Amino acid sequence: MIASRPPTPLHQYSRTKRFGLALLVCLGATVIAAILHGRVDAANLAMIYLLAVLLVAANLGRDAAIVAVVVCVGSFDFLFVPPRLSLVINDFQYMITLVVMLVTAVVIAQLAAGLREHARDAEQREANTHALYDLTRKLAGTLTWDAVQTHVTAYLEGQLRMRSQLLRVEASGELEETPASAPILIDRHLARVALDSREIVRNDKDRGTGYATVYLPLWAESATFGVLALRLGEHPQEGGATDEALTLAQTVASIVSVVLDRVRLSDAAQTAAVETQTERLRGSILSALSHDVRTPLTAMVGLADSLFLVKPALPADALDTAQALREQADRLAGLVSNLLEMARLKAGAVRLRLEWQPVEEVIGSSLKLMGAALARHSVKLSIDPGLPLLNIDAVLIERVLCNLLDNAAKYSPDGSVIDLSVRRLEHAVEVTVADRGAGFQSENSADLFGMFVRGSSKSTAFGAGLGLSICKTIIDAHGGTIVAEDREDGGARVRFAIALGDPPTIEEEVA
């Protein structure tokens, strides 16, 4: 029986005490009947005994009521049915009276006891509902696993007399126990079975210890959180193992699953909000710094150029210094441009100006722009014939190619070959830039597209790790894909693909 509320005083007595109380009630009824004997007829005396049976059944339960029936019928026959002080019945009329009394008493006892049990069950269900509501209210404001464990443990022990243990799925996929006030012996294999199958698993092999264990999976449609393990007593006094108790435990598991799913979504939303604010702050800082740095850089480039125009000409050493100053200023200018570009892309300030463009022209303009950077390398160009037009922002795609070619030039040795190929796939056009440098040397290629991430930690080339991040942002805006990887024969390779569309048809002019 579920301990939904403290039992009534009479119900807490043992069976022996309840039988004793039933006998006392029967004795009281006999005393009253003896006082009224001779003043009322036998039928009214029988009513006194029936009232006693009703009182016993309503307050002491079904078994005590049966005892009262036997005692009351026997007492009535022995004391008040002629011949008195004998169980012998000479008058058939009294025989009928005793039989009717016996049947009536039994029916009354059954009905009264049944009503009492139904009333007690109704009270228990009401108390269980109230307690379940209280648990739900407490869990509604819960944000951590430890708090969930605390509330669930208190409910299961106090309301259902079950010991419990929450098992949480860690990032590694393993089940780990959370702190609990009443830990129990866990079969991790069965817990894993319940978790993987999302089905209830019961272990009845521990009957020698006096209890069994049930494993209830905690899951939602989009995630699996863990397992709720319950210790069920083999005997009613040792724990709640009734069907109703198990049903309530399953309800608790469902509520906990909903709460944990809410906690997960809340954490995800909070993390996303923090990341959004971080990106906005980073973009604002980058934009401000870039604007502040661009002006002095422009002045540095101008001053470096002016040194070559000084009359009379400066010594060779001074001109070499001026040239080095100009090169470093150009590198810083490129870095600032990347910072500004990334700030605008992350802020969503750059809108695509899509036009149907031949990819060959974009390739050619990119190579022309990167002529100085590629001066110490040879470029091997391979383009499939008959490529269709692509619906792209030519300026931004050109920026992608320039960044990839610049990276290939910086991270590969002088005199090495840079491969630039364009080929048509089934539903896209793929552009590949490959070099023969040290490669990315990264276990996770996806990390290479993060801001301020550099492929090779051993490289001494100048850069801030923004080029690939800018490329990915632009390609993503075009709905394409981009992949960075190491070549099998050494070096790095970056591939991006842009989906084919339905370019407009060009009608030939009629002469």
DASULVEN-V311650 format. One record per backbone hydrogen bond with DSSP energy under -0.5 kcal/mol. NH is the residue of the N-H (numbers start at 0). CO is the residue of the C=O. E is the energy in kcal/mol with one decimal. If there is no record, write none. Layout:
# DASULVEN-V311650
nh = <NH/NH>
co = <CO/CO>
e = <E/E>
This chain:
# DASULVEN-V311650
nh = <3/11/12/17/18/19/20/21/22/23/24/25/26/27/28/29/30/31/32/33/34/35/36/37/38/39/44/45/46/47/48/49/50/51/52/53/54/55/56/57/58/59/60/60/64/65/66/67/68/69/70/71/72/73/74/75/76/77/78/79/80/80/81/84/85/85/89/89/91/94/95/96/97/98/99/100/101/102/103/104/105/106/107/108/109/110/111/112/113/114/115/116/117/118/119/120/121/122/123/124/125/126/127/128/129/130/131/132/133/134/135/136/137/138/139/140/140/141/147/148/149/150/151/152/153/154/155/156/157/158/159/159/161/162/164/166/167/168/169/169/172/175/175/177/187/190/191/192/193/194/195/196/197/198/200/202/203/206/208/209/210/211/212/213/214/215/215/216/217/218/219/224/225/226/227/228/228/229/230/231/231/233/237/238/238/239/239/240/245/246/247/248/249/250/251/252/253/254/255/256/257/258/259/260/261/262/263/264/265/266/267/268/269/270/271/272/273/274/275/276/277/278/279/280/281/282/283/284/285/286/287/288/289/290/291/292/293/294/295/296/297/298/299/300/301/302/303/304/305/306/307/307/308/309/318/319/320/321/322/323/324/325/326/327/328/329/330/331/332/333/334/335/336/337/338/339/340/341/342/343/344/345/346/347/347/348/349/350/353/354/356/356/360/361/362/363/364/365/366/367/368/369/370/373/374/376/377/379/379/380/381/383/386/389/391/391/393/396/397/398/399/400/401/402/403/404/405/406/407/408/409/410/411/414/415/417/418/418/419/419/420/421/422/424/424/428/429/430/431/432/433/434/437/444/446/447/448/449/451/452/452/456/458/469/470/471/472/473/474/475/476/477/478/479/480/482/484/486/489/492/493/494/495/496/497/499/502/506/510>
co = <1/7/9/13/14/15/16/17/18/19/20/21/22/23/24/25/26/27/28/29/30/31/32/39/35/35/40/41/42/43/44/45/46/47/48/49/50/51/52/53/54/55/55/56/60/61/62/63/64/65/66/67/68/69/70/71/72/73/74/75/75/76/79/77/77/82/81/87/89/90/91/92/93/94/95/96/97/98/99/100/101/102/103/104/105/106/107/108/109/110/111/112/113/114/115/116/117/118/119/120/121/122/123/124/125/126/127/128/129/130/131/132/133/134/135/136/137/138/143/144/145/146/147/148/149/150/151/152/153/154/154/155/155/230/228/226/175/224/167/173/169/167/173/165/185/186/187/188/189/190/191/192/193/193/214/212/201/203/205/206/205/231/202/229/200/213/227/214/225/216/222/217/217/166/215/164/226/213/162/211/229/209/234/234/235/159/160/238/241/242/243/244/245/246/247/248/249/250/251/252/253/254/255/256/257/258/259/260/261/262/263/264/265/266/267/268/269/270/271/272/273/274/275/276/277/278/279/280/281/282/283/284/285/286/287/288/289/290/291/292/293/294/295/296/297/298/299/300/301/302/303/304/305/306/314/315/316/317/318/319/320/321/322/323/324/325/326/327/328/329/330/331/332/333/334/335/336/337/338/339/340/341/342/343/344/343/343/348/351/391/354/389/357/357/358/359/360/361/362/363/364/365/367/369/371/373/415/377/417/378/419/421/383/356/354/389/391/392/393/394/395/396/397/398/399/400/401/402/403/404/405/406/408/375/412/377/416/433/379/417/431/381/429/422/427/497/422/495/420/493/418/491/410/442/443/444/445/446/464/449/464/454/455/465/466/467/468/469/470/471/472/473/475/474/496/494/492/490/486/484/432/482/430/480/428/426/500/504/508>
e = <-2.0/-1.1/-1.3/-2.4/-2.5/-2.2/-2.6/-2.1/-2.1/-2.0/-2.2/-2.3/-2.5/-2.5/-2.5/-2.2/-2.4/-2.4/-2.5/-2.5/-2.0/-2.0/-1.0/-0.7/-2.0/-1.6/-1.4/-2.2/-1.3/-1.2/-1.5/-2.2/-2.3/-1.8/-2.3/-2.3/-2.3/-2.3/-2.7/-2.2/-1.3/-3.2/-0.6/-0.7/-1.5/-1.9/-1.7/-2.0/-2.3/-2.2/-2.5/-3.0/-2.4/-2.2/-2.8/-2.5/-2.3/-2.7/-2.6/-1.9/-0.6/-0.8/-0.6/-2.9/-0.7/-0.6/-0.8/-0.5/-0.6/-1.5/-2.1/-2.0/-2.5/-2.2/-2.7/-2.5/-2.7/-2.8/-2.8/-2.7/-2.4/-2.5/-2.9/-2.6/-2.5/-2.8/-2.8/-2.5/-2.6/-2.7/-2.3/-2.4/-2.7/-2.6/-2.6/-2.8/-2.5/-2.4/-2.4/-2.8/-2.4/-2.6/-3.1/-2.7/-2.4/-2.7/-2.7/-2.5/-2.4/-2.4/-2.5/-2.5/-2.1/-2.6/-1.5/-0.6/-0.8/-1.6/-1.8/-2.8/-2.2/-2.2/-2.6/-2.6/-2.0/-2.1/-2.7/-2.4/-2.2/-3.0/-0.8/-0.8/-2.6/-0.7/-1.9/-2.9/-3.3/-2.6/-0.7/-2.8/-1.9/-2.8/-0.5/-2.2/-0.8/-2.2/-2.4/-2.1/-2.4/-2.1/-2.9/-2.4/-1.4/-0.7/-2.0/-3.7/-0.7/-0.6/-1.8/-1.2/-1.2/-2.5/-1.9/-2.4/-3.3/-0.5/-2.9/-0.6/-2.9/-0.6/-3.2/-2.5/-1.5/-2.2/-3.1/-2.9/-0.6/-2.8/-2.6/-3.4/-0.6/-2.4/-2.0/-0.6/-1.0/-0.9/-0.6/-1.0/-2.2/-2.3/-2.3/-2.4/-2.3/-2.0/-2.5/-2.3/-2.2/-2.4/-2.8/-2.2/-2.1/-2.4/-2.8/-2.2/-2.1/-2.4/-2.4/-2.5/-2.6/-2.6/-2.5/-2.7/-2.5/-2.7/-2.7/-2.4/-2.4/-2.7/-2.5/-2.4/-2.5/-2.6/-2.4/-2.6/-2.8/-2.7/-2.4/-2.5/-2.8/-2.6/-2.4/-2.8/-2.6/-2.2/-2.0/-2.1/-2.2/-0.9/-0.6/-1.8/-2.4/-1.9/-2.2/-2.4/-2.2/-2.6/-2.6/-2.4/-2.1/-1.2/-0.5/-1.1/-1.2/-0.6/-2.2/-2.4/-2.0/-2.2/-2.5/-2.5/-2.5/-2.3/-2.3/-2.4/-2.2/-2.2/-2.1/-2.5/-2.4/-2.3/-2.3/-2.7/-2.4/-2.2/-2.3/-2.7/-2.7/-2.8/-2.4/-2.4/-2.5/-2.8/-1.6/-0.6/-0.9/-2.2/-0.8/-0.6/-0.8/-2.3/-0.8/-2.9/-0.8/-1.2/-2.2/-2.3/-2.6/-1.9/-2.2/-1.9/-2.2/-1.9/-1.3/-2.0/-1.2/-1.7/-1.5/-0.6/-2.9/-0.8/-2.5/-2.5/-0.5/-2.8/-2.1/-1.3/-0.9/-2.5/-2.2/-1.5/-2.0/-2.3/-2.4/-2.2/-2.3/-2.7/-2.5/-2.4/-2.3/-2.1/-2.3/-2.4/-0.5/-3.3/-1.8/-2.8/-0.5/-2.4/-2.9/-0.5/-2.3/-2.8/-2.4/-0.5/-3.2/-2.4/-2.8/-3.0/-2.7/-2.3/-2.6/-2.5/-0.9/-0.6/-1.1/-1.2/-1.2/-1.6/-1.2/-1.2/-1.4/-0.6/-0.9/-2.5/-2.2/-2.6/-2.1/-2.2/-2.7/-3.0/-1.8/-1.2/-1.7/-2.6/-1.7/-3.0/-2.7/-2.7/-1.2/-2.7/-2.4/-2.7/-2.4/-2.5/-2.1/-2.4/-0.7/-0.7/-0.5>
